[in-house]
């Protein structure tokens, strides 16, 4: 099998492409979603969902900490 088409090589290229797209989105750079394959778009949506979940967890932790601090006063 040609090394450039090995599963590891293909996976590395996919990961690099998705990471590059996510970096652009985080930086607020414009991105043409028409340049994306459906599966790439779906992976990015999953990443966004994960980011939102992590943000909610962080806010909940802060809320619980504030509640504990208020009770200790």
mmJSON file of the N, C-alpha and C atoms, coordinates in Angstrom:
{"data_MODEL":{"atom_site":{
"group_PDB":["ATOM","ATOM","ATOM","ATOM","ATOM","ATOM","ATOM","ATOM","ATOM","ATOM","ATOM","ATOM","ATOM","ATOM","ATOM","ATOM","ATOM","ATOM","ATOM","ATOM","ATOM","ATOM","ATOM","ATOM","ATOM","ATOM","ATOM","ATOM","ATOM","ATOM","ATOM","ATOM","ATOM","ATOM","ATOM","ATOM","ATOM","ATOM","ATOM","ATOM","ATOM","ATOM","ATOM","ATOM","ATOM","ATOM","ATOM","ATOM","ATOM","ATOM","ATOM","ATOM","ATOM","ATOM","ATOM","ATOM","ATOM","ATOM","ATOM","ATOM","ATOM","ATOM","ATOM","ATOM","ATOM","ATOM","ATOM","ATOM","ATOM","ATOM","ATOM","ATOM","ATOM","ATOM","ATOM","ATOM","ATOM","ATOM","ATOM","ATOM","ATOM","ATOM","ATOM","ATOM","ATOM","ATOM","ATOM","ATOM","ATOM","ATOM","ATOM","ATOM","ATOM","ATOM","ATOM","ATOM","ATOM","ATOM","ATOM","ATOM","ATOM","ATOM","ATOM","ATOM","ATOM","ATOM","ATOM","ATOM","ATOM","ATOM","ATOM","ATOM","ATOM","ATOM","ATOM","ATOM","ATOM","ATOM","ATOM","ATOM","ATOM","ATOM","ATOM","ATOM","ATOM","ATOM","ATOM","ATOM","ATOM","ATOM","ATOM","ATOM","ATOM","ATOM","ATOM","ATOM","ATOM","ATOM","ATOM","ATOM","ATOM","ATOM","ATOM","ATOM","ATOM","ATOM","ATOM","ATOM","ATOM","ATOM","ATOM","ATOM","ATOM","ATOM","ATOM","ATOM","ATOM","ATOM","ATOM","ATOM","ATOM","ATOM","ATOM","ATOM","ATOM","ATOM","ATOM","ATOM","ATOM","ATOM","ATOM","ATOM","ATOM","ATOM","ATOM","ATOM","ATOM","ATOM","ATOM","ATOM","ATOM","ATOM","ATOM","ATOM","ATOM","ATOM","ATOM","ATOM","ATOM","ATOM","ATOM","ATOM","ATOM","ATOM","ATOM","ATOM","ATOM","ATOM","ATOM","ATOM","ATOM","ATOM","ATOM","ATOM","ATOM","ATOM","ATOM","ATOM","ATOM","ATOM","ATOM","ATOM","ATOM","ATOM","ATOM","ATOM","ATOM","ATOM","ATOM"],
"id":[1,2,3,4,5,6,7,8,9,10,11,12,13,14,15,16,17,18,19,20,21,22,23,24,25,26,27,28,29,30,31,32,33,34,35,36,37,38,39,40,41,42,43,44,45,46,47,48,49,50,51,52,53,54,55,56,57,58,59,60,61,62,63,64,65,66,67,68,69,70,71,72,73,74,75,76,77,78,79,80,81,82,83,84,85,86,87,88,89,90,91,92,93,94,95,96,97,98,99,100,101,102,103,104,105,106,107,108,109,110,111,112,113,114,115,116,117,118,119,120,121,122,123,124,125,126,127,128,129,130,131,132,133,134,135,136,137,138,139,140,141,142,143,144,145,146,147,148,149,150,151,152,153,154,155,156,157,158,159,160,161,162,163,164,165,166,167,168,169,170,171,172,173,174,175,176,177,178,179,180,181,182,183,184,185,186,187,188,189,190,191,192,193,194,195,196,197,198,199,200,201,202,203,204,205,206,207,208,209,210,211,212,213,214,215,216,217,218,219],
"type_symbol":["N","C","C","N","C","C","N","C","C","N","C","C","N","C","C","N","C","C","N","C","C","N","C","C","N","C","C","N","C","C","N","C","C","N","C","C","N","C","C","N","C","C","N","C","C","N","C","C","N","C","C","N","C","C","N","C","C","N","C","C","N","C","C","N","C","C","N","C","C","N","C","C","N","C","C","N","C","C","N","C","C","N","C","C","N","C","C","N","C","C","N","C","C","N","C","C","N","C","C","N","C","C","N","C","C","N","C","C","N","C","C","N","C","C","N","C","C","N","C","C","N","C","C","N","C","C","N","C","C","N","C","C","N","C","C","N","C","C","N","C","C","N","C","C","N","C","C","N","C","C","N","C","C","N","C","C","N","C","C","N","C","C","N","C","C","N","C","C","N","C","C","N","C","C","N","C","C","N","C","C","N","C","C","N","C","C","N","C","C","N","C","C","N","C","C","N","C","C","N","C","C","N","C","C","N","C","C","N","C","C","N","C","C","N","C","C","N","C","C"],
"label_atom_id":["N","CA","C","N","CA","C","N","CA","C","N","CA","C","N","CA","C","N","CA","C","N","CA","C","N","CA","C","N","CA","C","N","CA","C","N","CA","C","N","CA","C","N","CA","C","N","CA","C","N","CA","C","N","CA","C","N","CA","C","N","CA","C","N","CA","C","N","CA","C","N","CA","C","N","CA","C","N","CA","C","N","CA","C","N","CA","C","N","CA","C","N","CA","C","N","CA","C","N","CA","C","N","CA","C","N","CA","C","N","CA","C","N","CA","C","N","CA","C","N","CA","C","N","CA","C","N","CA","C","N","CA","C","N","CA","C","N","CA","C","N","CA","C","N","CA","C","N","CA","C","N","CA","C","N","CA","C","N","CA","C","N","CA","C","N","CA","C","N","CA","C","N","CA","C","N","CA","C","N","CA","C","N","CA","C","N","CA","C","N","CA","C","N","CA","C","N","CA","C","N","CA","C","N","CA","C","N","CA","C","N","CA","C","N","CA","C","N","CA","C","N","CA","C","N","CA","C","N","CA","C","N","CA","C","N","CA","C","N","CA","C","N","CA","C","N","CA","C","N","CA","C","N","CA","C"],
"label_alt_id":[null,null,null,null,null,null,null,null,null,null,null,null,null,null,null,null,null,null,null,null,null,null,null,null,null,null,null,null,null,null,null,null,null,null,null,null,null,null,null,null,null,null,null,null,null,null,null,null,null,null,null,null,null,null,null,null,null,null,null,null,null,null,null,null,null,null,null,null,null,null,null,null,null,null,null,null,null,null,null,null,null,null,null,null,null,null,null,null,null,null,null,null,null,null,null,null,null,null,null,null,null,null,null,null,null,null,null,null,null,null,null,null,null,null,null,null,null,null,null,null,null,null,null,null,null,null,null,null,null,null,null,null,null,null,null,null,null,null,null,null,null,null,null,null,null,null,null,null,null,null,null,null,null,null,null,null,null,null,null,null,null,null,null,null,null,null,null,null,null,null,null,null,null,null,null,null,null,null,null,null,null,null,null,null,null,null,null,null,null,null,null,null,null,null,null,null,null,null,null,null,null,null,null,null,null,null,null,null,null,null,null,null,null,null,null,null,null,null,null],
"label_comp_id":["UNK","UNK","UNK","UNK","UNK","UNK","UNK","UNK","UNK","UNK","UNK","UNK","UNK","UNK","UNK","UNK","UNK","UNK","UNK","UNK","UNK","UNK","UNK","UNK","UNK","UNK","UNK","UNK","UNK","UNK","UNK","UNK","UNK","UNK","UNK","UNK","UNK","UNK","UNK","UNK","UNK","UNK","UNK","UNK","UNK","UNK","UNK","UNK","UNK","UNK","UNK","UNK","UNK","UNK","UNK","UNK","UNK","UNK","UNK","UNK","UNK","UNK","UNK","UNK","UNK","UNK","UNK","UNK","UNK","UNK","UNK","UNK","UNK","UNK","UNK","UNK","UNK","UNK","UNK","UNK","UNK","UNK","UNK","UNK","UNK","UNK","UNK","UNK","UNK","UNK","UNK","UNK","UNK","UNK","UNK","UNK","UNK","UNK","UNK","UNK","UNK","UNK","UNK","UNK","UNK","UNK","UNK","UNK","UNK","UNK","UNK","UNK","UNK","UNK","UNK","UNK","UNK","UNK","UNK","UNK","UNK","UNK","UNK","UNK","UNK","UNK","UNK","UNK","UNK","UNK","UNK","UNK","UNK","UNK","UNK","UNK","UNK","UNK","UNK","UNK","UNK","UNK","UNK","UNK","UNK","UNK","UNK","UNK","UNK","UNK","UNK","UNK","UNK","UNK","UNK","UNK","UNK","UNK","UNK","UNK","UNK","UNK","UNK","UNK","UNK","UNK","UNK","UNK","UNK","UNK","UNK","UNK","UNK","UNK","UNK","UNK","UNK","UNK","UNK","UNK","UNK","UNK","UNK","UNK","UNK","UNK","UNK","UNK","UNK","UNK","UNK","UNK","UNK","UNK","UNK","UNK","UNK","UNK","UNK","UNK","UNK","UNK","UNK","UNK","UNK","UNK","UNK","UNK","UNK","UNK","UNK","UNK","UNK","UNK","UNK","UNK","UNK","UNK","UNK"],
"label_asym_id":["A","A","A","A","A","A","A","A","A","A","A","A","A","A","A","A","A","A","A","A","A","A","A","A","A","A","A","A","A","A","A","A","A","A","A","A","A","A","A","A","A","A","A","A","A","A","A","A","A","A","A","A","A","A","A","A","A","A","A","A","A","A","A","A","A","A","A","A","A","A","A","A","A","A","A","A","A","A","A","A","A","A","A","A","A","A","A","A","A","A","A","A","A","A","A","A","A","A","A","A","A","A","A","A","A","A","A","A","A","A","A","A","A","A","A","A","A","A","A","A","A","A","A","A","A","A","A","A","A","A","A","A","A","A","A","A","A","A","A","A","A","A","A","A","A","A","A","A","A","A","A","A","A","A","A","A","A","A","A","A","A","A","A","A","A","A","A","A","A","A","A","A","A","A","A","A","A","A","A","A","A","A","A","A","A","A","A","A","A","A","A","A","A","A","A","A","A","A","A","A","A","A","A","A","A","A","A","A","A","A","A","A","A","A","A","A","A","A","A"],
"label_entity_id":["1","1","1","1","1","1","1","1","1","1","1","1","1","1","1","1","1","1","1","1","1","1","1","1","1","1","1","1","1","1","1","1","1","1","1","1","1","1","1","1","1","1","1","1","1","1","1","1","1","1","1","1","1","1","1","1","1","1","1","1","1","1","1","1","1","1","1","1","1","1","1","1","1","1","1","1","1","1","1","1","1","1","1","1","1","1","1","1","1","1","1","1","1","1","1","1","1","1","1","1","1","1","1","1","1","1","1","1","1","1","1","1","1","1","1","1","1","1","1","1","1","1","1","1","1","1","1","1","1","1","1","1","1","1","1","1","1","1","1","1","1","1","1","1","1","1","1","1","1","1","1","1","1","1","1","1","1","1","1","1","1","1","1","1","1","1","1","1","1","1","1","1","1","1","1","1","1","1","1","1","1","1","1","1","1","1","1","1","1","1","1","1","1","1","1","1","1","1","1","1","1","1","1","1","1","1","1","1","1","1","1","1","1","1","1","1","1","1","1"],
"label_seq_id":[1,1,1,2,2,2,3,3,3,4,4,4,5,5,5,6,6,6,7,7,7,8,8,8,9,9,9,10,10,10,11,11,11,12,12,12,13,13,13,14,14,14,15,15,15,16,16,16,17,17,17,18,18,18,19,19,19,20,20,20,21,21,21,22,22,22,23,23,23,24,24,24,25,25,25,26,26,26,27,27,27,28,28,28,29,29,29,30,30,30,31,31,31,32,32,32,33,33,33,34,34,34,35,35,35,36,36,36,37,37,37,38,38,38,39,39,39,40,40,40,41,41,41,42,42,42,43,43,43,44,44,44,45,45,45,46,46,46,47,47,47,48,48,48,49,49,49,50,50,50,51,51,51,52,52,52,53,53,53,54,54,54,55,55,55,56,56,56,57,57,57,58,58,58,59,59,59,60,60,60,61,61,61,62,62,62,63,63,63,64,64,64,65,65,65,66,66,66,67,67,67,68,68,68,69,69,69,70,70,70,71,71,71,72,72,72,73,73,73],
"pdbx_PDB_ins_code":[null,null,null,null,null,null,null,null,null,null,null,null,null,null,null,null,null,null,null,null,null,null,null,null,null,null,null,null,null,null,null,null,null,null,null,null,null,null,null,null,null,null,null,null,null,null,null,null,null,null,null,null,null,null,null,null,null,null,null,null,null,null,null,null,null,null,null,null,null,null,null,null,null,null,null,null,null,null,null,null,null,null,null,null,null,null,null,null,null,null,null,null,null,null,null,null,null,null,null,null,null,null,null,null,null,null,null,null,null,null,null,null,null,null,null,null,null,null,null,null,null,null,null,null,null,null,null,null,null,null,null,null,null,null,null,null,null,null,null,null,null,null,null,null,null,null,null,null,null,null,null,null,null,null,null,null,null,null,null,null,null,null,null,null,null,null,null,null,null,null,null,null,null,null,null,null,null,null,null,null,null,null,null,null,null,null,null,null,null,null,null,null,null,null,null,null,null,null,null,null,null,null,null,null,null,null,null,null,null,null,null,null,null,null,null,null,null,null,null],
"Cartn_x":[0.852,0.0,0.889,0.544,1.258,1.136,2.283,2.239,1.348,1.261,0.433,-1.056,-1.389,-2.786,-3.043,-2.058,-2.26,-3.316,-4.013,-5.035,-4.472,-3.264,-2.653,-2.411,-1.944,-1.664,-2.953,-3.966,-5.261,-5.838,-5.78,-6.285,-5.544,-4.229,-3.433,-3.843,-4.096,-4.519,-5.901,-6.797,-8.149,-8.077,-7.317,-7.179,-6.58,-5.545,-4.907,-5.897,-6.707,-7.684,-8.744,-9.281,-10.302,-9.72,-8.503,-7.868,-7.659,-7.27,-7.07,-8.39,-9.461,-10.777,-11.196,-11.003,-11.387,-10.569,-9.261,-8.428,-8.962,-9.357,-9.903,-11.195,-12.059,-13.327,-13.089,-12.167,-11.858,-11.299,-10.545,-9.939,-10.941,-12.149,-13.171,-12.981,-12.158,-11.922,-13.091,-13.386,-14.487,-14.151,-15.158,-14.966,-16.118,-15.796,-16.817,-17.227,-18.4,-18.867,-19.065,-19.162,-19.286,-17.994,-16.874,-15.596,-15.483,-16.46,-16.421,-17.19,-16.632,-17.381,-18.391,-19.463,-20.478,-19.883,-19.051,-18.493,-17.58,-16.883,-16.051,-16.942,-18.006,-18.961,-19.522,-19.846,-20.414,-19.405,-18.142,-17.112,-16.968,-17.058,-16.942,-18.154,-19.328,-20.528,-20.388,-19.836,-19.61,-18.64,-17.577,-16.612,-17.307,-18.14,-18.863,-19.774,-20.475,-21.334,-20.51,-19.356,-18.48,-18.017,-17.664,-17.236,-18.362,-19.584,-20.726,-20.989,-20.85,-21.041,-19.988,-18.73,-17.654,-17.902,-18.413,-18.712,-19.817,-20.854,-21.942,-21.44,-20.591,-20.03,-19.228,-18.429,-17.618,-18.514,-19.572,-20.497,-21.181,-21.542,-22.179,-21.217,-19.953,-18.958,-18.807,-18.754,-18.644,-19.869,-21.026,-22.271,-22.275,-21.852,-21.802,-20.795,-19.637,-18.627,-19.15,-19.834,-20.408,-21.449,-22.254,-23.28,-22.635,-21.589,-20.879,-20.267,-19.661,-19.054,-20.095,-21.247,-22.307,-22.821,-22.897,-23.365,-22.352,-21.081,-20.033,-19.927,-20.526,-20.445,-21.179],
"Cartn_y":[-1.188,0.0,1.24,2.184,3.455,4.136,4.602,5.193,6.423,7.197,8.405,8.067,6.816,6.388,5.403,5.217,4.31,4.915,4.075,4.614,5.653,5.426,6.378,7.723,7.679,8.912,9.673,8.943,9.567,10.172,9.435,9.951,11.208,11.217,12.39,13.604,13.404,14.525,15.031,14.119,14.505,15.306,14.813,15.51,16.892,16.983,18.279,19.248,18.766,19.641,20.132,19.231,19.612,20.594,20.327,21.239,22.619,22.665,23.953,24.716,24.019,24.657,25.195,24.398,24.821,26.035,26.043,27.21,28.461,28.339,29.49,29.968,29.03,29.407,30.082,29.538,30.136,31.542,31.76,33.072,34.046,33.566,34.432,34.7,33.892,34.074,33.494,34.11,33.585,32.191,31.386,30.037,29.71,29.219,28.848,27.396,27.223,25.875,25.041,25.68,24.929,24.206,24.614,23.932,22.661,22.436,21.314,20.119,18.953,17.725,17.592,16.838,16.702,16.154,15.128,14.514,15.483,16.364,17.378,18.36,18.771,19.687,19.058,17.774,17.082,17.001,16.719,16.68,18.039,19.096,20.444,20.747,20.311,20.491,19.741,18.54,17.772,18.524,19.086,19.868,21.059,21.766,22.918,22.494,21.375,20.865,20.568,19.96,19.635,20.911,21.93,23.204,23.813,23.758,24.313,23.532,22.214,21.386,21.731,21.859,22.2,23.565,24.508,25.84,25.763,24.97,24.812,24.158,23.147,22.481,23.484,24.295,25.304,26.291,26.759,27.697,27.055,25.777,25.085,24.954,24.66,24.546,25.879,26.962,28.293,28.582,28.245,28.475,27.709,26.457,25.641,26.226,26.648,27.249,28.524,29.352,30.574,30.257,29.26,28.856,28.384,27.592,27.107,28.275,29.199,30.364,31.215,31.384,32.189,31.529,30.211,29.493,29.585,29.737,29.798,31.172,32.161,33.532,33.692],
"Cartn_z":[0.0,0.0,0.0,-0.806,-0.858,0.501,1.049,2.393,2.461,1.374,1.418,1.469,1.13,1.193,2.323,3.193,4.322,5.243,5.997,6.914,7.876,8.368,9.299,8.63,7.386,6.649,6.345,5.926,5.634,6.912,8.017,9.292,9.71,9.543,9.919,9.093,7.808,6.951,7.361,7.675,8.098,9.394,10.361,11.642,11.424,10.601,10.338,9.694,8.768,8.095,9.083,9.891,10.865,11.88,12.363,13.32,12.707,11.429,10.755,10.648,10.324,10.226,11.596,12.641,13.991,14.423,14.112,14.448,13.76,12.486,11.759,12.405,12.783,13.409,14.754,15.558,16.861,16.701,15.628,15.383,14.776,14.489,13.917,12.436,11.796,10.365,9.577,8.446,7.632,7.106,6.988,6.469,5.542,4.373,3.396,3.645,4.223,4.536,3.281,2.123,0.876,0.529,1.149,0.946,1.775,2.625,3.566,3.012,3.261,3.015,4.156,3.954,5.001,6.287,6.185,7.39,8.131,7.384,8.048,8.805,8.151,8.776,10.049,9.974,11.133,12.274,11.988,13.029,13.705,12.918,13.481,14.359,13.946,14.768,16.094,16.044,17.27,18.167,17.587,18.368,19.024,18.266,18.827,19.975,19.792,20.864,22.111,21.923,23.046,23.751,22.975,23.557,24.398,23.896,24.624,25.908,25.842,27.034,28.079,27.653,28.583,29.226,28.438,28.967,30.025,29.752,30.725,32.012,31.877,33.059,33.878,33.214,33.899,34.654,34.003,34.652,35.854,35.728,36.846,38.022,37.73,38.802,39.527,38.776,39.382,40.235,39.725,40.459,41.783,41.748,42.966,43.947,43.456,44.332,44.988,44.213,44.776,45.843,45.573,46.537,47.844,47.742,48.93,49.692,48.974,49.626,50.34,49.724,50.331,51.614,51.624,52.812,53.945,53.606,54.625,55.265,54.671,55.213,56.482],
"occupancy":[1.0,1.0,1.0,1.0,1.0,1.0,1.0,1.0,1.0,1.0,1.0,1.0,1.0,1.0,1.0,1.0,1.0,1.0,1.0,1.0,1.0,1.0,1.0,1.0,1.0,1.0,1.0,1.0,1.0,1.0,1.0,1.0,1.0,1.0,1.0,1.0,1.0,1.0,1.0,1.0,1.0,1.0,1.0,1.0,1.0,1.0,1.0,1.0,1.0,1.0,1.0,1.0,1.0,1.0,1.0,1.0,1.0,1.0,1.0,1.0,1.0,1.0,1.0,1.0,1.0,1.0,1.0,1.0,1.0,1.0,1.0,1.0,1.0,1.0,1.0,1.0,1.0,1.0,1.0,1.0,1.0,1.0,1.0,1.0,1.0,1.0,1.0,1.0,1.0,1.0,1.0,1.0,1.0,1.0,1.0,1.0,1.0,1.0,1.0,1.0,1.0,1.0,1.0,1.0,1.0,1.0,1.0,1.0,1.0,1.0,1.0,1.0,1.0,1.0,1.0,1.0,1.0,1.0,1.0,1.0,1.0,1.0,1.0,1.0,1.0,1.0,1.0,1.0,1.0,1.0,1.0,1.0,1.0,1.0,1.0,1.0,1.0,1.0,1.0,1.0,1.0,1.0,1.0,1.0,1.0,1.0,1.0,1.0,1.0,1.0,1.0,1.0,1.0,1.0,1.0,1.0,1.0,1.0,1.0,1.0,1.0,1.0,1.0,1.0,1.0,1.0,1.0,1.0,1.0,1.0,1.0,1.0,1.0,1.0,1.0,1.0,1.0,1.0,1.0,1.0,1.0,1.0,1.0,1.0,1.0,1.0,1.0,1.0,1.0,1.0,1.0,1.0,1.0,1.0,1.0,1.0,1.0,1.0,1.0,1.0,1.0,1.0,1.0,1.0,1.0,1.0,1.0,1.0,1.0,1.0,1.0,1.0,1.0,1.0,1.0,1.0,1.0,1.0,1.0],
"B_iso_or_equiv":[0.0,0.0,0.0,0.0,0.0,0.0,0.0,0.0,0.0,0.0,0.0,0.0,0.0,0.0,0.0,0.0,0.0,0.0,0.0,0.0,0.0,0.0,0.0,0.0,0.0,0.0,0.0,0.0,0.0,0.0,0.0,0.0,0.0,0.0,0.0,0.0,0.0,0.0,0.0,0.0,0.0,0.0,0.0,0.0,0.0,0.0,0.0,0.0,0.0,0.0,0.0,0.0,0.0,0.0,0.0,0.0,0.0,0.0,0.0,0.0,0.0,0.0,0.0,0.0,0.0,0.0,0.0,0.0,0.0,0.0,0.0,0.0,0.0,0.0,0.0,0.0,0.0,0.0,0.0,0.0,0.0,0.0,0.0,0.0,0.0,0.0,0.0,0.0,0.0,0.0,0.0,0.0,0.0,0.0,0.0,0.0,0.0,0.0,0.0,0.0,0.0,0.0,0.0,0.0,0.0,0.0,0.0,0.0,0.0,0.0,0.0,0.0,0.0,0.0,0.0,0.0,0.0,0.0,0.0,0.0,0.0,0.0,0.0,0.0,0.0,0.0,0.0,0.0,0.0,0.0,0.0,0.0,0.0,0.0,0.0,0.0,0.0,0.0,0.0,0.0,0.0,0.0,0.0,0.0,0.0,0.0,0.0,0.0,0.0,0.0,0.0,0.0,0.0,0.0,0.0,0.0,0.0,0.0,0.0,0.0,0.0,0.0,0.0,0.0,0.0,0.0,0.0,0.0,0.0,0.0,0.0,0.0,0.0,0.0,0.0,0.0,0.0,0.0,0.0,0.0,0.0,0.0,0.0,0.0,0.0,0.0,0.0,0.0,0.0,0.0,0.0,0.0,0.0,0.0,0.0,0.0,0.0,0.0,0.0,0.0,0.0,0.0,0.0,0.0,0.0,0.0,0.0,0.0,0.0,0.0,0.0,0.0,0.0,0.0,0.0,0.0,0.0,0.0,0.0],
"pdbx_formal_charge":[null,null,null,null,null,null,null,null,null,null,null,null,null,null,null,null,null,null,null,null,null,null,null,null,null,null,null,null,null,null,null,null,null,null,null,null,null,null,null,null,null,null,null,null,null,null,null,null,null,null,null,null,null,null,null,null,null,null,null,null,null,null,null,null,null,null,null,null,null,null,null,null,null,null,null,null,null,null,null,null,null,null,null,null,null,null,null,null,null,null,null,null,null,null,null,null,null,null,null,null,null,null,null,null,null,null,null,null,null,null,null,null,null,null,null,null,null,null,null,null,null,null,null,null,null,null,null,null,null,null,null,null,null,null,null,null,null,null,null,null,null,null,null,null,null,null,null,null,null,null,null,null,null,null,null,null,null,null,null,null,null,null,null,null,null,null,null,null,null,null,null,null,null,null,null,null,null,null,null,null,null,null,null,null,null,null,null,null,null,null,null,null,null,null,null,null,null,null,null,null,null,null,null,null,null,null,null,null,null,null,null,null,null,null,null,null,null,null,null],
"auth_seq_id":[1,1,1,2,2,2,3,3,3,4,4,4,5,5,5,6,6,6,7,7,7,8,8,8,9,9,9,10,10,10,11,11,11,12,12,12,13,13,13,14,14,14,15,15,15,16,16,16,17,17,17,18,18,18,19,19,19,20,20,20,21,21,21,22,22,22,23,23,23,24,24,24,25,25,25,26,26,26,27,27,27,28,28,28,29,29,29,30,30,30,31,31,31,32,32,32,33,33,33,34,34,34,35,35,35,36,36,36,37,37,37,38,38,38,39,39,39,40,40,40,41,41,41,42,42,42,43,43,43,44,44,44,45,45,45,46,46,46,47,47,47,48,48,48,49,49,49,50,50,50,51,51,51,52,52,52,53,53,53,54,54,54,55,55,55,56,56,56,57,57,57,58,58,58,59,59,59,60,60,60,61,61,61,62,62,62,63,63,63,64,64,64,65,65,65,66,66,66,67,67,67,68,68,68,69,69,69,70,70,70,71,71,71,72,72,72,73,73,73],
"auth_comp_id":["UNK","UNK","UNK","UNK","UNK","UNK","UNK","UNK","UNK","UNK","UNK","UNK","UNK","UNK","UNK","UNK","UNK","UNK","UNK","UNK","UNK","UNK","UNK","UNK","UNK","UNK","UNK","UNK","UNK","UNK","UNK","UNK","UNK","UNK","UNK","UNK","UNK","UNK","UNK","UNK","UNK","UNK","UNK","UNK","UNK","UNK","UNK","UNK","UNK","UNK","UNK","UNK","UNK","UNK","UNK","UNK","UNK","UNK","UNK","UNK","UNK","UNK","UNK","UNK","UNK","UNK","UNK","UNK","UNK","UNK","UNK","UNK","UNK","UNK","UNK","UNK","UNK","UNK","UNK","UNK","UNK","UNK","UNK","UNK","UNK","UNK","UNK","UNK","UNK","UNK","UNK","UNK","UNK","UNK","UNK","UNK","UNK","UNK","UNK","UNK","UNK","UNK","UNK","UNK","UNK","UNK","UNK","UNK","UNK","UNK","UNK","UNK","UNK","UNK","UNK","UNK","UNK","UNK","UNK","UNK","UNK","UNK","UNK","UNK","UNK","UNK","UNK","UNK","UNK","UNK","UNK","UNK","UNK","UNK","UNK","UNK","UNK","UNK","UNK","UNK","UNK","UNK","UNK","UNK","UNK","UNK","UNK","UNK","UNK","UNK","UNK","UNK","UNK","UNK","UNK","UNK","UNK","UNK","UNK","UNK","UNK","UNK","UNK","UNK","UNK","UNK","UNK","UNK","UNK","UNK","UNK","UNK","UNK","UNK","UNK","UNK","UNK","UNK","UNK","UNK","UNK","UNK","UNK","UNK","UNK","UNK","UNK","UNK","UNK","UNK","UNK","UNK","UNK","UNK","UNK","UNK","UNK","UNK","UNK","UNK","UNK","UNK","UNK","UNK","UNK","UNK","UNK","UNK","UNK","UNK","UNK","UNK","UNK","UNK","UNK","UNK","UNK","UNK","UNK"],
"auth_asym_id":["A","A","A","A","A","A","A","A","A","A","A","A","A","A","A","A","A","A","A","A","A","A","A","A","A","A","A","A","A","A","A","A","A","A","A","A","A","A","A","A","A","A","A","A","A","A","A","A","A","A","A","A","A","A","A","A","A","A","A","A","A","A","A","A","A","A","A","A","A","A","A","A","A","A","A","A","A","A","A","A","A","A","A","A","A","A","A","A","A","A","A","A","A","A","A","A","A","A","A","A","A","A","A","A","A","A","A","A","A","A","A","A","A","A","A","A","A","A","A","A","A","A","A","A","A","A","A","A","A","A","A","A","A","A","A","A","A","A","A","A","A","A","A","A","A","A","A","A","A","A","A","A","A","A","A","A","A","A","A","A","A","A","A","A","A","A","A","A","A","A","A","A","A","A","A","A","A","A","A","A","A","A","A","A","A","A","A","A","A","A","A","A","A","A","A","A","A","A","A","A","A","A","A","A","A","A","A","A","A","A","A","A","A","A","A","A","A","A","A"],
"auth_atom_id":["N","CA","C","N","CA","C","N","CA","C","N","CA","C","N","CA","C","N","CA","C","N","CA","C","N","CA","C","N","CA","C","N","CA","C","N","CA","C","N","CA","C","N","CA","C","N","CA","C","N","CA","C","N","CA","C","N","CA","C","N","CA","C","N","CA","C","N","CA","C","N","CA","C","N","CA","C","N","CA","C","N","CA","C","N","CA","C","N","CA","C","N","CA","C","N","CA","C","N","CA","C","N","CA","C","N","CA","C","N","CA","C","N","CA","C","N","CA","C","N","CA","C","N","CA","C","N","CA","C","N","CA","C","N","CA","C","N","CA","C","N","CA","C","N","CA","C","N","CA","C","N","CA","C","N","CA","C","N","CA","C","N","CA","C","N","CA","C","N","CA","C","N","CA","C","N","CA","C","N","CA","C","N","CA","C","N","CA","C","N","CA","C","N","CA","C","N","CA","C","N","CA","C","N","CA","C","N","CA","C","N","CA","C","N","CA","C","N","CA","C","N","CA","C","N","CA","C","N","CA","C","N","CA","C","N","CA","C","N","CA","C","N","CA","C","N","CA","C","N","CA","C","N","CA","C"],
"pdbx_PDB_model_num":[1,1,1,1,1,1,1,1,1,1,1,1,1,1,1,1,1,1,1,1,1,1,1,1,1,1,1,1,1,1,1,1,1,1,1,1,1,1,1,1,1,1,1,1,1,1,1,1,1,1,1,1,1,1,1,1,1,1,1,1,1,1,1,1,1,1,1,1,1,1,1,1,1,1,1,1,1,1,1,1,1,1,1,1,1,1,1,1,1,1,1,1,1,1,1,1,1,1,1,1,1,1,1,1,1,1,1,1,1,1,1,1,1,1,1,1,1,1,1,1,1,1,1,1,1,1,1,1,1,1,1,1,1,1,1,1,1,1,1,1,1,1,1,1,1,1,1,1,1,1,1,1,1,1,1,1,1,1,1,1,1,1,1,1,1,1,1,1,1,1,1,1,1,1,1,1,1,1,1,1,1,1,1,1,1,1,1,1,1,1,1,1,1,1,1,1,1,1,1,1,1,1,1,1,1,1,1,1,1,1,1,1,1,1,1,1,1,1,1]
}}}
